[in-house]
């Protein structure tokens, strides 16, 4: 009788270890925020504006108009990031959450 109990316990231990390993190997699901696409687009626009600012060339009228929009872009980006910050977001770094949009 004790042999059967031992066999059952060993089988349960093996099953539990397999389940634990499965949980360790699982990748967590990261839910995307609905604002992620717009945030990524705004960040891309800021990178483009930074490249224009850093260039040593004389700026065209179109480039000057784009640079004049920078403050609006920064303000909107800060607003979106503030709106979508939740109490649980501290656990998920933005680097893990946000991926660059397809070109």
C-alpha positions in Angstrom: 0.0 0.0 0.0 2.8 2.4 0.8 4.4 1.6 -2.5 1.3 2.7 -4.3 1.2 6.0 -2.3 4.9 6.6 -3.1 4.2 6.0 -6.8 1.2 8.3 -6.8 3.2 11.1 -5.0 6.2 10.7 -7.3 3.8 11.0 -10.3 2.2 14.1 -8.8 5.7 15.6 -8.2 6.7 14.9 -11.8 3.4 16.5 -13.1 3.9 19.5 -10.9 7.5 20.0 -12.0 6.4 19.8 -15.6 3.7 22.4 -14.9 6.2 24.7 -13.2 8.6 24.4 -16.1 5.8 25.2 -18.5 5.0 28.4 -16.6 8.7 29.4 -16.5 8.9 29.0 -20.2 5.7 30.9 -21.0 6.1 34.4 -22.3 3.7 36.9 -20.7 1.1 38.6 -22.8 1.6 42.4 -23.0 -1.6 44.3 -23.8 -1.1 47.1 -26.2 -2.6 50.5 -25.4 -5.0 52.0 -27.9 -2.7 55.1 -28.1 0.5 53.2 -28.9 0.2 53.7 -32.7 -0.2 57.5 -32.3 2.6 57.6 -29.7 5.0 55.8 -32.0 4.0 58.1 -34.9 4.7 61.2 -32.8 8.1 59.8 -31.7 9.0 59.1 -35.3 8.1 62.7 -36.2 10.3 64.0 -33.4 13.2 61.9 -34.6 12.8 63.4 -38.1 12.6 66.9 -36.6 15.8 66.2 -34.6 17.6 65.2 -37.8 16.4 68.5 -39.4 17.6 70.5 -36.4 21.0 68.8 -36.4 21.6 69.3 -40.1 24.0 72.1 -40.9 22.3 73.0 -44.2 20.1 76.0 -44.9 16.5 75.0 -44.1 13.7 75.1 -46.7 10.4 76.7 -46.0 8.8 73.2 -45.6 11.4 72.2 -43.0 10.9 75.4 -41.0 7.1 74.8 -41.0 7.8 71.3 -39.7 10.0 72.6 -37.0 7.3 75.1 -35.9 5.0 72.1 -35.2 7.5 70.5 -32.8 6.0 72.0 -29.7 2.5 70.8 -30.7 3.9 67.3 -31.2 5.8 67.3 -27.9 2.6 68.5 -26.1 0.4 65.9 -27.7 3.0 63.1 -26.9 3.2 64.1 -23.3 -0.6 64.3 -23.1 -1.0 60.8 -24.5 1.7 59.3 -22.3 0.1 60.8 -19.2 -3.4 59.6 -20.2 -2.4 56.0 -20.8 -0.1 55.6 -17.7 -1.9 53.2 -15.4 -0.9 51.9 -11.9 0.2 48.6 -13.6 2.4 50.3 -16.3 5.3 50.7 -13.9 5.8 46.9 -14.2 6.1 47.0 -18.0 8.9 49.1 -19.4 8.0 51.0 -22.6 10.9 49.3 -24.4 9.1 46.0 -24.0 5.7 47.4 -24.9 6.3 49.6 -27.8 7.6 48.4 -31.2 8.4 50.7 -34.1 5.5 50.9 -36.6 5.9 49.4 -40.0 7.4 51.8 -42.5 
